[in-house]
Amino acid sequence: MSKVFSAHAVSVDGYISGRDPSDPSGGFGRGLGDAPMLFDWYRDGDTPSRAFDNFRLSEPSARIFDALAGRVGAVVAGRTTYEHSSHWGGDGPHPTARLFVLSHRPAPEMTERQTLITTGIADAIAAAREAAGDKDVGLMGGGVVTEALRAGLVDELILHQVPILLGGGRPFFQELPEHVELRLIEAVPAPGVTHLRYEVVR
């Protein structure tokens, strides 16, 4: 069976955006606020990504990033991530993977490459698994990842940890009903970021 994983750039103190996510100067739509440096490692290297045009990473980051991109057959994103990313221009965050948006509100602007799921995280992941075939399902957004963790549906967490303390902003993880044990599988240091891959222990 395919795996469910998330891979997020995150500060050392656990934030995935800065203090003002409505500030467009952060780039990537409206989502980063005053923390665009969380994604500097996408562009500061000399190795082109094989999966994403215009991304030039360091060699170790490109190796990790492209391997993860190659695993993804479908993506589940939360409504906040969808809105902050300007709906990905009617497409999705991955060049070939179908996008499923989890929301409790209608989203009439969605295109044929985007599917709205309003019945909960389990249904969103089930639909994404079907679309992904033998590939994996990627999760985007702190709310979606937290809901999936609560439901016991996450297999791996990958943190692209950027060496900065933001001191505020939007935290990656929201409140969980109990602790979640993780097992470190891989740690890859790279310029401007450390890639930490964890297995969720069940």
Backbone bond lengths (Angstrom), bond angles and torsions (degrees), N, CA, C in turn:
res aa  C-N    CA-C-N  psi(-1)  N-CA   C-N-CA  omega(-1)  CA-C   N-CA-C  phi
1 M - - - 1.465 - - 1.518 109.70 -
2 S 1.328 115.26 146.01 1.456 119.61 179.29 1.526 111.00 -64.85
3 K 1.322 115.59 157.11 1.460 121.02 179.12 1.525 110.65 -96.78
4 V 1.320 114.58 158.72 1.458 122.13 174.64 1.524 107.00 -114.83
5 F 1.332 116.62 125.05 1.459 118.77 -178.05 1.525 110.10 -144.04
6 S 1.314 114.79 160.69 1.463 120.09 170.66 1.515 107.92 -123.91
7 A 1.327 115.61 148.18 1.461 121.61 175.76 1.521 106.88 -137.36
8 H 1.316 116.15 111.01 1.463 121.26 -174.89 1.520 111.04 -129.97
9 A 1.332 116.01 142.46 1.456 120.87 167.40 1.521 107.72 -76.95
10 V 1.323 116.14 133.47 1.460 120.48 -173.37 1.521 109.25 -146.61
11 S 1.326 116.22 144.87 1.458 120.21 175.35 1.527 109.48 -74.51
12 V 1.324 116.57 166.71 1.466 120.09 179.58 1.529 110.97 -61.49
13 D 1.345 117.07 -31.35 1.464 118.94 178.24 1.529 113.03 -92.55
14 G 1.334 117.11 15.78 1.454 120.69 164.76 1.508 117.73 90.42
15 Y 1.347 118.52 19.64 1.459 120.54 -178.72 1.530 110.95 -103.21
16 I 1.341 115.09 144.86 1.464 120.52 178.51 1.530 111.76 -110.33
17 S 1.336 117.00 0.04 1.457 121.32 171.71 1.513 107.83 -154.31
18 G 1.329 114.81 168.09 1.455 119.78 179.20 1.512 112.77 -84.03
19 R 1.315 115.30 -164.87 1.460 120.38 -171.76 1.522 114.04 -72.55
20 D 1.331 118.52 -28.16 1.461 120.70 -176.37 1.525 109.62 -124.60
21 P 1.341 117.02 86.63 1.468 119.24 -177.48 1.525 113.96 -66.58
22 S 1.338 117.90 -10.62 1.462 119.94 177.17 1.521 112.22 -83.34
23 D 1.342 116.99 -7.55 1.461 121.74 -178.60 1.524 109.72 -75.54
24 P 1.346 119.38 112.93 1.466 120.52 -176.98 1.516 113.73 -71.22
25 S 1.330 118.75 -10.50 1.469 120.05 -176.91 1.527 111.78 -69.22
26 G 1.333 117.29 -14.91 1.451 120.41 179.13 1.510 113.73 -72.76
27 G 1.324 117.31 -16.38 1.464 120.07 -179.23 1.517 111.68 81.55
28 F 1.358 116.29 -179.86 1.461 122.33 -178.68 1.530 110.01 51.14
29 G 1.346 117.61 51.78 1.450 120.53 -176.75 1.517 109.87 77.01
30 R 1.334 117.50 -134.39 1.463 120.95 -176.32 1.522 111.59 -113.12
31 G 1.316 118.81 12.53 1.444 119.55 -164.95 1.507 118.47 -88.13
32 L 1.327 119.74 -17.08 1.459 119.57 -170.53 1.521 114.04 -97.35
33 G 1.332 117.71 -14.34 1.449 119.06 -179.91 1.516 111.23 57.36
34 D 1.351 115.83 -127.89 1.463 119.85 -177.23 1.525 111.81 -94.56
35 A 1.331 117.88 27.71 1.467 120.59 -177.22 1.529 113.43 -128.30
36 P 1.341 118.99 46.80 1.471 118.57 177.85 1.520 112.74 -64.81
37 M 1.351 117.00 -18.38 1.462 119.96 -178.80 1.529 112.78 -64.64
38 L 1.323 117.93 -13.29 1.464 119.97 176.26 1.526 111.54 -63.28
39 F 1.337 116.32 -20.19 1.459 119.69 -178.06 1.522 113.01 -118.95
40 D 1.313 117.90 15.27 1.466 119.85 177.49 1.526 111.61 -58.53
41 W 1.336 116.76 -33.81 1.470 120.10 -176.66 1.529 112.42 -67.56
42 Y 1.339 117.75 -13.43 1.467 121.13 173.46 1.527 111.58 -67.57
43 R 1.339 116.83 -25.72 1.463 120.27 -168.22 1.522 114.05 -124.88
44 D 1.325 118.31 -4.61 1.466 121.08 -170.98 1.529 114.22 -94.31
45 G 1.307 117.81 6.27 1.461 119.57 -176.97 1.513 112.81 -106.57
46 D 1.333 115.50 -171.43 1.459 120.54 179.60 1.524 112.48 -121.71
47 T 1.351 116.64 13.34 1.463 120.96 179.29 1.521 109.54 -111.45
48 P 1.342 118.90 113.61 1.466 120.01 -179.80 1.532 110.68 -66.86
49 S 1.324 115.70 141.39 1.458 120.34 173.33 1.523 108.90 -70.29
50 R 1.323 116.65 139.33 1.464 120.87 175.17 1.522 111.29 -79.37
51 A 1.329 117.61 -16.96 1.468 121.30 -174.29 1.520 113.44 -102.50
52 F 1.335 117.08 -30.94 1.455 120.84 -174.04 1.527 110.32 -125.95
53 D 1.316 116.02 120.21 1.461 120.46 176.47 1.523 109.89 -61.64
54 N 1.313 115.81 146.13 1.469 123.88 174.77 1.525 114.24 74.05
55 F 1.324 119.21 2.70 1.462 120.83 173.80 1.520 108.04 -95.13
56 R 1.333 115.92 125.28 1.459 121.57 176.58 1.522 107.38 -126.41
57 L 1.302 116.02 110.80 1.450 122.38 -172.77 1.522 110.37 -114.64
58 S 1.317 116.40 169.61 1.460 119.36 168.79 1.521 108.41 -66.40
59 E 1.315 116.91 162.05 1.475 119.70 -177.43 1.521 112.02 -58.88
60 P 1.351 120.68 -48.22 1.461 118.45 -179.66 1.527 112.90 -65.55
61 S 1.336 117.57 -36.31 1.463 119.68 177.98 1.522 111.40 -67.72
62 A 1.340 117.20 -40.42 1.466 120.34 178.56 1.520 110.92 -62.37
63 R 1.325 116.03 -40.02 1.468 119.74 179.42 1.531 111.10 -62.36
64 I 1.327 116.47 -46.41 1.464 120.74 179.65 1.520 110.83 -67.32
65 F 1.326 116.23 -48.31 1.459 121.81 -175.50 1.525 111.81 -61.20
66 D 1.327 117.24 -47.08 1.459 120.04 -177.96 1.528 112.10 -70.03
67 A 1.329 117.03 -33.28 1.463 119.36 176.17 1.526 110.73 -63.84
68 L 1.329 116.87 -41.92 1.463 120.64 177.42 1.525 110.53 -65.58
69 A 1.326 117.56 -44.89 1.464 120.85 -179.88 1.519 111.19 -60.12
70 G 1.322 116.62 -35.26 1.456 120.86 179.70 1.520 113.64 -69.04
71 R 1.314 116.65 -20.51 1.469 120.52 179.36 1.520 113.01 -79.49
72 V 1.320 117.77 -22.65 1.467 121.72 -166.20 1.529 111.98 -83.44
73 G 1.338 114.35 125.36 1.458 120.47 174.62 1.508 113.05 -110.22
74 A 1.333 116.79 -19.22 1.462 122.42 177.20 1.517 108.25 -158.18
75 V 1.331 115.89 154.92 1.457 122.25 -178.14 1.523 109.24 -126.66
76 V 1.340 116.07 135.82 1.460 122.02 170.36 1.524 107.80 -110.25
77 A 1.318 116.84 122.70 1.460 122.03 179.80 1.520 109.60 -124.05
78 G 1.318 115.95 151.81 1.455 121.23 175.36 1.515 111.36 -81.30
79 R 1.316 115.35 164.70 1.471 120.46 -177.60 1.527 111.54 -64.46
80 T 1.339 117.89 -38.56 1.459 119.73 179.71 1.523 110.87 -62.65
81 T 1.332 117.01 -45.52 1.466 120.93 177.47 1.523 110.77 -61.20
82 Y 1.309 115.94 -41.66 1.470 121.79 178.56 1.530 110.95 -59.71
83 E 1.325 116.66 -46.06 1.467 120.41 -179.42 1.525 111.06 -69.22
84 H 1.337 117.31 -43.98 1.466 120.28 -178.30 1.522 112.16 -67.32
85 S 1.315 116.75 -20.48 1.467 120.41 179.02 1.524 111.82 -95.54
86 S 1.342 116.08 15.12 1.472 121.84 179.19 1.521 111.71 54.48
87 H 1.347 115.01 37.68 1.465 123.52 176.97 1.529 112.68 61.36
88 W 1.339 115.50 15.91 1.470 121.31 -177.02 1.527 111.54 52.47
89 G 1.317 115.40 31.40 1.458 119.85 177.24 1.511 113.62 62.27
90 G 1.335 116.70 26.82 1.458 121.06 -178.92 1.511 113.67 86.69
91 D 1.317 117.00 1.96 1.466 121.20 -178.83 1.528 108.64 -109.31
92 G 1.308 117.88 -120.66 1.448 121.51 179.78 1.516 110.07 -162.77
93 P 1.337 117.85 174.31 1.458 121.07 -178.05 1.518 113.78 -75.33
94 H 1.321 117.57 -12.49 1.472 122.97 -177.91 1.521 107.60 -121.06
95 P 1.327 118.49 138.96 1.468 119.87 -173.41 1.521 115.05 -65.21
96 T 1.328 118.76 -24.48 1.464 119.71 -176.54 1.528 113.76 -123.89
97 A 1.324 118.57 -15.89 1.461 121.39 -174.60 1.527 111.61 -84.80
98 R 1.309 116.21 140.64 1.466 121.43 177.07 1.523 109.60 -72.07
99 L 1.329 116.24 145.62 1.461 122.32 -178.21 1.524 111.10 -104.45
100 F 1.338 115.81 132.38 1.460 123.10 173.43 1.528 107.04 -118.41
101 V 1.322 116.46 125.57 1.463 122.02 -177.16 1.525 108.67 -107.50
102 L 1.324 115.80 121.18 1.458 121.54 178.39 1.522 108.87 -89.97
103 S 1.330 116.43 121.49 1.455 120.31 -177.53 1.520 109.44 -156.20
104 H 1.323 115.79 151.81 1.463 120.70 173.93 1.525 111.15 -99.14
105 R 1.339 116.49 2.90 1.455 121.38 -179.63 1.523 109.90 -120.45
106 P 1.318 117.89 151.49 1.464 120.04 176.97 1.531 110.76 -61.11
107 A 1.305 115.71 153.27 1.470 121.61 177.10 1.530 107.56 -137.18
108 P 1.320 117.59 78.00 1.474 120.77 -172.69 1.520 113.91 -66.21
109 E 1.335 117.00 -15.24 1.467 119.07 -176.86 1.520 113.02 -82.75
110 M 1.304 119.06 2.90 1.467 121.46 -174.66 1.533 111.39 -69.59
111 T 1.345 115.18 149.61 1.461 121.99 -178.59 1.523 110.28 -104.22
112 E 1.325 115.18 -179.34 1.468 119.62 -178.06 1.529 112.64 -68.95
113 R 1.341 118.12 -17.31 1.475 120.54 176.97 1.521 112.43 -89.93
114 Q 1.323 116.32 2.38 1.457 121.52 -177.10 1.526 109.23 -126.02
115 T 1.327 116.37 137.48 1.462 121.39 -179.04 1.519 109.62 -123.53
116 L 1.321 116.52 128.29 1.459 122.19 178.12 1.527 109.39 -89.42
117 I 1.332 116.25 130.00 1.464 122.50 175.47 1.524 107.49 -119.02
118 T 1.323 117.02 123.69 1.473 121.15 -176.93 1.520 112.88 -114.67
119 T 1.330 117.56 2.98 1.470 120.75 -171.99 1.521 113.62 -105.64
120 G 1.329 117.87 14.54 1.449 119.78 172.53 1.510 114.51 113.05
121 I 1.330 114.54 166.61 1.461 121.76 -174.01 1.519 113.14 -64.32
122 A 1.332 117.60 -37.31 1.468 119.98 -178.74 1.526 110.39 -62.93
123 D 1.335 117.37 -42.95 1.461 120.88 178.99 1.527 111.10 -68.00
124 A 1.330 116.87 -37.40 1.464 119.97 179.03 1.525 110.79 -63.44
125 I 1.328 116.44 -44.59 1.463 119.77 -178.87 1.531 110.56 -70.19
126 A 1.321 117.49 -36.58 1.471 120.24 177.66 1.526 110.45 -62.62
127 A 1.321 117.36 -44.09 1.467 120.93 178.68 1.523 110.75 -64.69
128 A 1.332 115.79 -40.35 1.464 119.72 179.42 1.520 111.37 -66.58
129 R 1.322 117.00 -39.52 1.480 120.08 177.18 1.523 110.83 -59.18
130 E 1.323 115.84 -43.69 1.464 119.49 -179.66 1.523 110.97 -62.29
131 A 1.330 115.91 -42.28 1.465 119.80 179.76 1.522 111.91 -69.86
132 A 1.338 116.94 -31.53 1.464 121.11 -176.05 1.515 113.36 -74.50
133 G 1.329 117.77 -21.28 1.463 120.01 -177.17 1.509 111.35 64.73
134 D 1.327 116.84 -122.42 1.466 120.14 -178.87 1.528 112.14 -91.69
135 K 1.334 117.09 6.42 1.454 120.21 176.15 1.528 110.26 -95.22
136 D 1.329 116.13 179.34 1.458 121.41 -174.51 1.522 111.66 -96.73
137 V 1.335 114.18 167.64 1.456 122.21 178.38 1.526 108.43 -106.94
138 G 1.331 116.64 126.38 1.446 121.44 176.35 1.520 110.64 -98.99
139 L 1.325 116.35 141.96 1.458 122.37 178.58 1.520 109.56 -109.58
140 M 1.336 116.91 138.18 1.462 121.41 178.93 1.522 109.56 -128.16
141 G 1.328 115.26 131.21 1.460 120.82 177.21 1.509 112.38 105.39
142 G 1.329 116.15 135.84 1.455 120.59 -177.49 1.513 113.70 -61.36
143 G 1.332 117.47 -38.09 1.455 120.52 179.87 1.516 112.42 -65.11
144 V 1.333 116.75 -44.58 1.464 121.30 178.79 1.523 110.75 -63.54
145 V 1.327 116.72 -44.57 1.467 119.63 -179.79 1.525 110.64 -62.78
146 T 1.328 117.22 -42.28 1.461 120.34 179.99 1.518 110.99 -64.71
147 E 1.332 117.82 -43.67 1.467 120.50 178.04 1.527 110.78 -61.07
148 A 1.323 116.52 -41.39 1.466 120.10 179.95 1.529 111.20 -67.52
149 L 1.344 117.31 -37.01 1.461 120.22 175.51 1.526 110.97 -64.21
150 R 1.324 116.82 -42.63 1.466 120.63 178.12 1.520 111.05 -59.01
151 A 1.337 116.27 -36.43 1.466 121.22 -177.97 1.519 112.76 -85.82
152 G 1.339 117.88 -0.63 1.464 120.76 179.71 1.512 113.44 70.32
153 L 1.345 117.54 32.74 1.457 121.32 -173.61 1.526 114.36 -109.29
154 V 1.331 117.72 3.82 1.463 120.82 -177.86 1.522 110.41 -101.45
155 D 1.329 116.25 131.61 1.467 121.57 178.52 1.518 112.57 -97.02
156 E 1.339 117.49 -37.30 1.457 120.86 -176.56 1.522 110.59 -141.39
157 L 1.323 115.82 146.81 1.464 123.51 170.89 1.520 107.46 -121.35
158 I 1.318 116.05 125.84 1.458 121.16 175.68 1.522 107.42 -114.79
159 L 1.320 116.40 119.88 1.456 121.95 178.46 1.520 108.91 -108.57
160 H 1.327 115.92 117.75 1.454 121.13 171.88 1.530 105.27 -88.85
161 Q 1.327 116.27 90.31 1.465 121.18 -169.22 1.532 110.81 -86.53
162 V 1.328 114.28 116.81 1.465 121.95 -178.86 1.527 108.49 -93.47
163 P 1.334 118.71 133.25 1.469 120.86 -173.90 1.524 112.97 -76.39
164 I 1.320 114.22 73.25 1.464 120.53 176.93 1.524 108.44 -149.01
165 L 1.325 116.27 145.90 1.463 122.68 171.39 1.524 106.78 -104.71
166 L 1.319 116.95 112.18 1.465 120.52 -178.11 1.522 111.97 -80.13
167 G 1.327 117.39 -28.11 1.454 120.36 177.12 1.514 114.96 75.18
168 G 1.314 117.64 1.74 1.457 122.05 179.70 1.513 109.54 168.39
169 G 1.320 116.11 168.71 1.450 121.42 -178.22 1.508 110.34 130.55
170 R 1.337 116.32 -151.56 1.463 121.17 -180.00 1.524 108.36 -98.85
171 P 1.340 118.39 116.09 1.464 119.91 -179.32 1.523 111.19 -72.33
172 F 1.310 115.22 150.37 1.457 120.24 178.38 1.527 110.41 -65.47
173 F 1.307 116.50 -54.94 1.463 120.24 -175.57 1.519 111.38 -96.68
174 Q 1.327 115.56 137.65 1.453 121.95 172.37 1.528 108.72 -97.51
175 E 1.318 116.33 -177.59 1.465 119.91 -174.78 1.528 111.47 -65.52
176 L 1.319 115.15 134.19 1.461 122.30 177.09 1.522 109.55 -111.15
177 P 1.346 118.12 149.76 1.459 120.12 -178.65 1.518 113.64 -69.96
178 E 1.321 116.64 -19.72 1.464 120.99 178.98 1.518 108.25 -158.66
179 H 1.332 115.47 170.76 1.460 118.03 -177.82 1.527 110.40 -71.49
180 V 1.313 115.04 154.02 1.465 122.41 177.03 1.520 107.15 -120.32
181 E 1.310 116.52 121.58 1.460 120.73 -178.71 1.524 109.88 -85.66
182 L 1.332 115.36 135.66 1.451 121.73 179.36 1.524 109.83 -120.39
183 R 1.332 115.67 150.04 1.459 121.53 174.84 1.519 108.19 -121.08
184 L 1.325 117.15 122.44 1.459 120.99 -179.64 1.528 109.98 -70.57
185 I 1.325 115.65 122.94 1.464 121.61 -179.98 1.527 110.74 -98.48
186 E 1.340 115.73 -37.86 1.461 119.50 -173.61 1.518 109.21 -154.34
187 A 1.325 116.69 141.07 1.458 122.57 173.27 1.526 107.56 -134.10
188 V 1.318 116.02 118.42 1.462 120.59 -176.43 1.533 108.77 -122.97
189 P 1.335 117.48 107.87 1.473 119.25 175.62 1.522 110.14 -75.16
190 A 1.332 115.29 142.53 1.460 121.20 178.75 1.531 107.73 -148.60
191 P 1.321 117.96 162.95 1.462 119.39 178.66 1.526 111.73 -57.35
192 G 1.328 116.30 120.64 1.454 121.60 175.67 1.505 116.29 80.04
193 V 1.329 118.51 0.44 1.463 120.35 -176.34 1.525 109.35 -165.09
194 T 1.330 115.86 149.72 1.465 121.22 170.43 1.527 107.87 -120.88
195 H 1.320 116.07 127.95 1.465 121.44 -177.25 1.530 108.98 -94.14
196 L 1.327 116.21 114.43 1.455 122.97 -177.27 1.527 109.17 -113.29
197 R 1.316 115.66 119.45 1.470 120.33 -178.84 1.524 109.28 -112.03
198 Y 1.339 115.42 121.65 1.463 121.92 -176.82 1.524 110.43 -118.04
199 E 1.309 116.00 142.79 1.462 122.01 168.28 1.523 107.88 -94.38
200 V 1.323 117.01 136.93 1.458 121.31 174.67 1.523 108.16 -81.33
201 V 1.321 116.04 120.50 1.468 121.46 -176.96 1.524 108.44 -84.76
202 R 1.317 115.73 129.00 1.471 120.69 178.25 1.530 109.72 -115.25
